Amino acid sequence: MSNKLINGKEIGAQIRLTIQKEVKELVDQGITPGLAVILVGDDAASHTYVANKEKACAQLGIYSELIRLPKETTEVELLAHIAKLNTDAKIDGILVQLPLPKHIDEQHVIESISPHKDVDGFHPVSVGKMLLGQPTFLPCTPHGVMKLLQYSNVEIAGKHAVVVGRSHIVGVPMGQLLLQQDATVTYCHSKTPDLAAMTTQADILVVAVGRAKMIKAEHIKEGAVVIDVGMNRDENGKLCGDVDFDDVFEKVAAITPVPGGVGPMTITMLLVNTLQSAKAKVKLA
Ligand SMILES: Nc1nc2c(c(=O)[nH]1)N[C@@H](CN(C=O)c1ccc(C(=O)N[C@@H](CCC(=O)O)C(=O)O)cc1)CN2
């Protein structure tokens, strides 16, 4: 494999070994970290991600509970499940798989999760603490990207990082975490008039927009590090990122592939957060 590739599977596996060891230490003290995942509806991709989360928990010795609910589930019914999990001593982390069916208010659901069990890092309390640089649950995908950069020895301080995309889940926290590591950060989005003029200034380019292969060689500065958060299907139904991998490859210093880049790190960081939550419970007791 080319040394230009930032391999999320390998880096994730290294981190998972550490988690496994720490989980065992907790279990030896009589505490088993527990994660509850709620899946509403029948989105095929969500089913895959949730199955992968369950498998990863089982491999690392984390207790997991999957609550599958039909797509007709009302918001009130969903909130009742969350209320129970909020006070369930076996559960350290609660994750509601997104996206939710349209009739359910996502933000309302996120805000109903106890901040102590918010292993997704989406609750306003977690977001506020993250912005202030205080210890909290960091959102899994941006946190995973930071780990990829760290494990790949990519220097961040003093570099120009350009984030394309401004979702609350990825783009916005991504820029903040890079800023906290002393990058100069530029956000780009659908209203940015000349995208290439911005992205060609990036030493580190993070793309999280959900549009297959939209970033081409013309958007890249020679020697840039490119992180592709996209997860799309191309015209042949093959999984691909937001970056046209083949088009940019010659120009970049390093790049994450899709699959095998950021995706596996999202699940790894969920396990990190679940462990962190279980450890915090021990400290409180
Ligand atoms: N509550 C949440 N919902 C969603 C999140 C999230 O962080 N919290 N993120 C995404 C989906 N996601 C995790 O839930 C996720 C996406 C992709 C992968 C992954 O490992 N992808 C593989 C390819 C998998 C495949 O073959 O389809 C890869 O990139 O190698 C993991 C997790 C939206 N919802």
The ligand as a Gaussian input file, in Angstrom:
#p B3LYP/6-31G(d) Opt

LIG

0 1
 N      -25.571000       9.117000      15.665000
 C      -24.736000       9.163000      14.610000
 N      -25.223000       8.959000      13.380000
 C      -24.359000       9.026000      12.325000
 C      -22.972000       9.247000      12.510000
 C      -22.503000       9.452000      13.826000
 O      -21.290000       9.713000      14.086000
 N      -23.418000       9.392000      14.848000
 N      -22.094000       9.195000      11.442000
 C      -22.560000       8.704000      10.159000
 C      -22.536000       7.214000       9.965000
 N      -21.526000       6.457000      10.683000
 C      -21.674000       6.251000      11.995000
 O      -22.730000       6.192000      12.549000
 C      -20.500000       5.735000       9.984000
 C      -20.315000       5.882000       8.635000
 C      -19.363000       5.078000       7.961000
 C      -18.596000       4.164000       8.656000
 C      -17.608000       3.251000       7.992000
 O      -16.906000       2.531000       8.659000
 N      -17.562000       3.228000       6.672000
 C      -16.731000       2.260000       5.977000
 C      -17.492000       1.727000       4.796000
 C      -18.746000       0.989000       5.221000
 C      -19.480000       0.377000       4.058000
 O      -18.958000      -0.556000       3.466000
 O      -20.604000       0.824000       3.779000
 C      -15.442000       2.927000       5.522000
 O      -15.416000       4.152000       5.302000
 O      -14.457000       2.212000       5.384000
 C      -18.787000       4.049000      10.009000
 C      -19.728000       4.820000      10.666000
 C      -24.010000       9.130000       9.928000
 N      -24.832000       8.849000      11.058000

